[in-house]
Amino acid sequence: MTGDGGGAIGGNDDLMIVSQVVSGQKGLFRLLVKRYEQAVYSMGLSFFRNTDDASDFTQEVFLKVYRSLARFEGRSRFSTWLYKIAYNTAINGVTRKKEYHSLAEEDHASDGDTPERRAIRSAAREAVLAAVTELPERYRICVDMFFFYDRSYQEIEAITGYPVNTIKSHVFRAKKLLRTRLAGIAEGGIE
């Protein structure tokens, strides 16, 4: 996932942009939007499952971030702070809509795949999706953040408010449940 704030671009660069925006160079906010827009949009898709709601969600998140930027204290990475706002906005939206769909639903087909490989990948993805959607929501959220958003346990804690040991437990239990649910599928020919 790009824009995690951990590499040469991001991290300190994000802090510099934030301080410049807060100091009055408001046009620089577009750099932060450009850097994190796709990740926020993907989160919106995972929660709301349609492009219109994901676009509205993305716009709402960046509006909240912009309005709150002066309160960003830099105690965490900017991306973690942004994802926490996005996560809380999504949870509030899901509570209103009573829907949640995992990022496991995204199709990551690669160029050059044969039709047979795409069919196998699609069947496997559908099996994983079915298993993931059966997980308790607290497990599903931790699995999404850990595996699909590539967030550390500490970042998931900052985003969700769950203690690190609870997150580790949720991820461990989710993997165990998924392994059990998917064992028969792997034996049946989808590998």
N, C-alpha and C positions, 0 to 999 in steps of 0.2 A: 504494500500500500504506500503510495507516495504521500508526501506532505505530513509525515509523522513528527517532524520537528527534530529528529534525532541526527540527521546527517549534516553535511556542510551547508545545505540550504535548509532553513528552519531553525529551531533552537534559538541561538543568539540572534540570528537574522530576524526571527519573529519578534523577539523582544525589542530590537531596534525599530522595527516597523511600528509596533504598538506604541512605543514612546513617541515616535514622530507623529502618528495619527492623533494621539492624545494632546500633543503640543500644537496641534492646529493644521497639520498637513493631512487633512481628511481624505484626500484623493488617493493616498497610499493604501487605504483600507482595501482597495481593489486587489492589491497584491496578496493579501491574506485570503480574500475570497477566492481568487484564482488558485491558490495553493491548496485550499481545503474544500473547495466546492464539490468536487467529485466524491470525496469521502463522505461528506454530509449528505449529499444526494443519495449515495448508496445506502446509507443508514436509513434514510427516508423510505427508499424502496423496500428495504427489509422489513420495516415496520408497517408500511401502509399499502404496499403491493400494487401501486399504480403510479404512473408517471406524473399525473396532475397533482396528486396529494404529495408526492415526493418533492416536486418543484415548489409547491406552496410551503412545505416543511423547510426546505433549504432556505427559502427567502425569509421565513419567520426566524430561523436560527441565526442567520447573519444579521438580521435586524436587532435581535436580542444581544448578540455579541457586540455589535457596534455601539448600542446604547449602554452596555456594561463595560466597555473597554477601559474606561478610567478606573474601574474597580479591580482590574486584573493586577495582582500584586507580584506576579512572577515567581511565586513559591513552587509552582509546578510548571511543566512545559506548557506553552500556549496551546498546543494541540490537545493536551489532556483537558485543559480548562474549556476549550471549545467543544470537545466531545462530551464533556459533562453537561454543558448547556444543551447540546443536541440530544443527548440521551434523555434528559429530564423533559425536554419539549416533546420528544417522541413518546415517552411513557404517558405524559398528560394527554397527548393526542390519541394514543391507543386506548387509554381509559375511556375516552369519549367514544371511540369507534369499536372497542372490544375486539380488536384484531391484532394479531402479531404473526409475522411470517419471517422465517429465518433467512439469513444471507445464503444459506446452503441452496436456496432456490435459484441463485444466479447461475446461468449457463456460461461456462468458460471453455467453449469449443476452440480448439486451436486450428489454425490453417493447415491444410494438408492432410487432415484426418480422412480416413476412408469412411464411406457410409456405414460400414459395419462397426467401426470403432466409435463413431458418433452415436449409433444406436445403443451400443453397450454402455458408453459413457452416460447417455441419457437415462437408460434403465437404472444404472447404478445411482445416478444423481437423484432420480425419483425415489429409489429405495432409501437413500440417506435422508432425503427431505421428509419422507413419511416417518422415518424413525426420529428425526430431530423434532418434528412438530408434535410428536407424542411425549416429548420430554416436558417435565414441569417448567413453567416459564422462567423461574429463577435459574435453572440449569441452562436453559436455551440461551438466555441473555449472556451468561458467562462464557458459554461455548462460542457464541457469535463474536463477542469482544476478543476472546483469546485467539481463536483460530482464524476468523475471517477479517477482523480489524487489526490483528497482530499487536494487541495491547498487552502490556505486562500485567502481572497480578496487582502491582501497586497502582497502575493506571486504571485498572478496572475498579479497584477500591475507590479511587478518587472520583470516578465517573458514576458508579452505582451506589456507593455508600456501604457496600458489603465489606466486612473485614477480609483481609487477605486469606486467612485460613479457611473461611467460609467459601471464598471463591475457589481456592484449590480443591476443597472438598466437592463443590458443585461440578467443577470440570472433571475431576476424577470419577465421580458417580455418573455423570453424563456419558463419559467415554465407556464406562463399564456397561451401562444400559444400552448404548449404541452397539457395542461389540456383541452383546447378547442378541439384540434384535436383528442385527445384520449377519450373524453367523450363518444362518440358513440360506441366506441369499448368496453369499460367497460360495457356499457348497453347491448351490444350484447353478453355478456357471457364470455369475457376474463377478468379475474380479477387477 
